[in-house]
């Protein structure tokens, strides 16, 4: 297991290290980024006066809308130096285009190398990648590059295709999976229906991407427990995004994703862009380090998380990121109760006969949020609607409207042709002018 030296240093030393990296970044942006040149000029910012992490508060935050509208103004290199063009998944609106240089790809590989190392991966491992490697997707490529740098074996399968997944497990004996965790129960269900002895397979662990498997207190949530109750494999949670080009991955302790100080500066901000206290949730706001093509300064991700600063049992002293509570834009005010989609997913995942679902939020005639859950199940259970609504009231104090469909209908709605990720949350609320 490789742990970079900086990740075991005292927090004061890590802070000093990041402040030195910050000075380099500010000079780079001031020389090469049209967007940040304008930002500094407009706000009368003398970058020489931004010397500490606390001084970052002098600089306005960057939001996704600006990145979408002014993509080319964030580019810091000539286009002939771009070797890979990427887009985000667009789950929160129009996809964002990202451009990466050769050095950026090396940085991405290093990030995943130390992230997989965090998850106790060595050159003796073989990982089966159940993720997209094409369609302008960063994540699949990042995992491949990181595992290659680490010297581990890779089996590139892609998402879905349960029969092929198990054929590859039998043929190549992978020790780990990289997958969206909600796919694992589908694998288990397929194995049980087809008499596949998955419990005695070569697979010992799964690096889970894109969805939470833990509660804020780090206990397994409903999805995590459903996997663990059926299959005795080690689950590692991760958090990452295209914009940050960096991953926060759990170690063996399972107490949050570890921060890599040489890759990224992280702030946790409230609604007024002020730092939150250690025991309060805040919006993850990032400043990338070592990025050549499109570095970002104080970029607000929209994700709300807790963070933890006490040393970890693995020996790292770096900050740890808790599970995503929800996305700021996805906050729902329903019948006087504030909800985030992950809490709704968790409640639905506890009902075993629900095959799949889509959560839809809209604006009613009173101008308030209305909630509808479209549920896919193969068998209509007696009093199914009442069971679901009573369960919601017990878990969340409020119950949405529900509608029932065949699971194949829900699947087609979740995965339109252009999508790279399943659509399980649809925000149809009216935007106020």
ChimeraX attribute file (.defattr): number of C-alpha atoms within 10 A of each C-alpha:
attribute: neighborCount
match mode: 1-to-1
recipient: residues
	/A:1	12
	/A:2	14
	/A:3	15
	/A:4	13
	/A:5	8
	/A:6	17
	/A:7	20
	/A:8	17
	/A:9	15
	/A:10	13
	/A:11	17
	/A:12	8
	/A:13	13
	/A:14	17
	/A:15	16
	/A:16	14
	/A:17	14
	/A:18	19
	/A:19	19
	/A:20	13
	/A:21	19
	/A:22	24
	/A:23	16
	/A:24	13
	/A:25	21
	/A:26	18
	/A:27	13
	/A:28	15
	/A:29	23
	/A:30	18
	/A:31	12
	/A:32	19
	/A:33	23
	/A:34	16
	/A:35	19
	/A:36	20
	/A:37	17
	/A:38	13
	/A:39	17
	/A:40	17
	/A:41	11
	/A:42	9
	/A:43	11
	/A:44	11
	/A:45	15
	/A:46	11
	/A:47	17
	/A:48	9
	/A:49	11
	/A:50	18
	/A:51	14
	/A:52	15
	/A:53	16
	/A:54	11
	/A:55	12
	/A:56	18
	/A:57	15
	/A:58	14
	/A:59	17
	/A:60	15
	/A:61	17
	/A:62	19
	/A:63	15
	/A:64	18
	/A:65	12
	/A:66	13
	/A:67	20
	/A:68	15
	/A:69	11
	/A:70	14
	/A:71	16
	/A:72	17
	/A:73	17
	/A:74	22
	/A:75	23
	/A:76	21
	/A:77	16
	/A:78	10
	/A:79	13
	/A:80	7
	/A:81	14
	/A:82	18
	/A:83	14
	/A:84	14
	/A:85	13
	/A:86	17
	/A:87	17
	/A:88	20
	/A:89	21
	/A:90	13
	/A:91	16
	/A:92	15
	/A:93	12
	/A:94	14
	/A:95	15
	/A:96	20
	/A:97	18
	/A:98	23
	/A:99	22
	/A:100	23
	/A:101	21
	/A:102	14
	/A:103	16
	/A:104	21
	/A:105	19
	/A:106	15
	/A:107	22
	/A:108	24
	/A:109	24
	/A:110	20
	/A:111	23
	/A:112	26
	/A:113	25
	/A:114	24
	/A:115	28
	/A:116	26
	/A:117	21
	/A:118	23
	/A:119	24
	/A:120	16
	/A:121	23
	/A:122	18
	/A:123	14
	/A:124	10
	/A:125	18
	/A:126	22
	/A:127	26
	/A:128	26
	/A:129	24
	/A:130	20
	/A:131	23
	/A:132	19
	/A:133	19
	/A:134	13
	/A:135	12
	/A:136	18
	/A:137	18
	/A:138	23
	/A:139	23
	/A:140	19
	/A:141	18
	/A:142	25
	/A:143	24
	/A:144	23
	/A:145	22
	/A:146	23
	/A:147	26
	/A:148	16
	/A:149	16
	/A:150	22
	/A:151	16
	/A:152	18
	/A:153	19
	/A:154	20
	/A:155	18
	/A:156	17
	/A:157	16
	/A:158	18
	/A:159	18
	/A:160	14
	/A:161	12
	/A:162	17
	/A:163	13
	/A:164	12
	/A:165	20
	/A:166	18
	/A:167	12
	/A:168	16
	/A:169	21
	/A:170	13
	/A:171	9
	/A:172	16
	/A:173	18
	/A:174	22
	/A:175	20
	/A:176	23
	/A:177	24
	/A:178	20
	/A:179	23
	/A:180	20
	/A:181	22
	/A:182	20
	/A:183	15
	/A:184	21
	/A:185	17
	/A:186	15
	/A:187	18
	/A:188	19
	/A:189	13
	/A:190	16
	/A:191	17
	/A:192	12
	/A:193	9
	/A:194	10
	/A:195	8
	/A:196	14
	/A:197	10
	/A:198	18
	/A:199	14
	/A:200	10
	/A:201	14
	/A:202	15
	/A:203	21
	/A:204	16
	/A:205	21
	/A:206	22
	/A:207	21
	/A:208	24
	/A:209	20
	/A:210	16
	/A:211	17
	/A:212	26
	/A:213	26
	/A:214	23
	/A:215	18
	/A:216	19
	/A:217	12
	/A:218	14
	/A:219	13
	/A:220	18
	/A:221	19
	/A:222	20
	/A:223	22
	/A:224	23
	/A:225	15
	/A:226	18
	/A:227	22
	/A:228	15
	/A:229	9
	/A:230	14
	/A:231	18
	/A:232	13
	/A:233	16
	/A:234	16
	/A:235	25
	/A:236	26
	/A:237	26
	/A:238	26
	/A:239	21
	/A:240	15
	/A:241	15
	/A:242	18
	/A:243	23
	/A:244	21
	/A:245	23
	/A:246	24
	/A:247	25
	/A:248	24
	/A:249	29
	/A:250	28
	/A:251	24
	/A:252	13
	/A:253	12
	/A:254	19
	/A:255	23
	/A:256	27
	/A:257	27
	/A:258	26
	/A:259	23
	/A:260	24
	/A:261	20
	/A:262	17
	/A:263	22
	/A:264	22
	/A:265	22
	/A:266	21
	/A:267	23
	/A:268	23
	/A:269	20
	/A:270	15
	/A:271	10
	/A:272	6
	/A:273	16
	/A:274	13
	/A:275	17
	/A:276	17
	/A:277	13
	/A:278	12
	/A:279	9
	/A:280	13
	/A:281	21
	/A:282	25
	/A:283	26
	/A:284	23
	/A:285	23
	/A:286	21
	/A:287	23
	/A:288	25
	/A:289	23
	/A:290	16
	/A:291	22
	/A:292	24
	/A:293	24
	/A:294	24
	/A:295	23
	/A:296	24
	/A:297	23
	/A:298	20
	/A:299	22
	/A:300	22
	/A:301	18
	/A:302	18
	/A:303	19
	/A:304	22
	/A:305	20
	/A:306	23
	/A:307	24
	/A:308	17
	/A:309	12
	/A:310	12
	/A:311	15
	/A:312	19
	/A:313	11
	/A:314	12
	/A:315	11
	/A:316	23
	/A:317	20
	/A:318	23
	/A:319	22
	/A:320	23
	/A:321	24
	/A:322	27
	/A:323	25
	/A:324	20
	/A:325	20
	/A:326	18
	/A:327	18
	/A:328	15
	/A:329	11
	/A:330	18
	/A:331	12
	/A:332	20
	/A:333	15
	/A:334	16
	/A:335	14
	/A:336	10
	/A:337	10
	/A:338	10
	/A:339	17
	/A:340	17
	/A:341	18
	/A:342	18
	/A:343	17
	/A:344	16
	/A:345	18
	/A:346	18
	/A:347	18
	/A:348	22
	/A:349	20
	/A:350	15
	/A:351	13
	/A:352	9
	/A:353	15
	/A:354	18
	/A:355	19
	/A:356	21
	/A:357	26
	/A:358	20
	/A:359	19
	/A:360	19
	/A:361	22
	/A:362	16
	/A:363	15
	/A:364	12
	/A:365	7
	/A:366	7
	/A:367	10
	/A:368	15
	/A:369	18
	/A:370	20
	/A:371	19
	/A:372	16
	/A:373	20
	/A:374	18
	/A:375	20
	/A:376	22
	/A:377	18
	/A:378	13
	/A:379	12
	/A:380	14
	/A:381	10
	/A:382	8
	/A:383	8
	/A:384	14
	/A:385	15
	/A:386	12
	/A:387	12
	/A:388	19
	/A:389	17
	/A:390	15
	/A:391	18
	/A:392	18
	/A:393	12
	/A:394	12
	/A:395	14
	/A:396	15
	/A:397	12
	/A:398	16
	/A:399	20
	/A:400	19
	/A:401	13
	/A:402	16
	/A:403	12
	/A:404	17
	/A:405	15
	/A:406	16
	/A:407	19
	/A:408	14
	/A:409	13
	/A:410	21
	/A:411	18
	/A:412	12
	/A:413	15
	/A:414	19
	/A:415	14
	/A:416	12
	/A:417	8
	/A:418	8
	/A:419	13
	/A:420	19
	/A:421	17
	/A:422	15
	/A:423	18
	/A:424	20
	/A:425	19
	/A:426	16
	/A:427	17
	/A:428	12
	/A:429	15
	/A:430	12
	/A:431	6
	/A:432	4
	/A:433	3
